[in-house]
Amino acid sequence: MPRAPCLCCTGCRLCNCVYVSVASTVVKHINITTPKGYEYIDLSDYCIKPTTDSSIVFQAMASENFWVNLITDNGTTGLGYQIGIGAGDKLLGSSEYRPFWISWRDGKIEVGYGLTVRNTSSRFIVWDDQEPLNITGLLLSSNLEGSCIVHYHTGNTTQYTKTPQTRGATVLLSNIVRLDVIECAFRCHIDSECINFNYKV
């Protein structure tokens, strides 16, 4: 697999980049830790905004409930949708990431298991809002500390593997010391060839 330039940021340890080619669109992955006590993590701090497809794909690991808030311009005090995925339902695991998708297209709120959005066979929540909200932000939270891998499209059409629909091998390209994870996320976001970064303190 040919190497492509990629800006990788890390606090003090190793950093890697993952190359993925999906339907001619590069998908970025970002690892996020949700602190205990339902403290919100705003994905806009990582330069992740709701997609034009009105969906989010992620993998979650938590020993209790994991929450995704779909918010309007009014933020956490305004109207929105709060979606809880429960460990009690055995949907979540405390030692492995499990994949989920959420869609809110045209006011139809759907939640499913897996990485394929609007797969009706994997869907376990569906609800129609007769007065759909304009979703402009995404928040993550959990009661106990959790972890999440968010997948999102970059609009970059570069393919990093010769064969479509395949994943490239992880390649360590650089170690860069930065102040915080948000700076790293921003640096990766503005570099069109950055696919992923791994930040560790």
Secondary structure, DSSP 8 states (H G I E B T S, - for coil): ---------BSSS---B--BEETTEEEEEEEEEE-TTT--EEGGGGT----TT-EEEEEEE-SS-EEEEEEETTEEEEEEEEEEE-TTTT---SSS-EEEEEE-GGGEEEEEESSSTT-TTTEEEEEE-SS-----EEEEEESS-EEEEEEEE-S----SSSSTT-B---B-----B-S-HHHHHHHHHHSTT--B-----
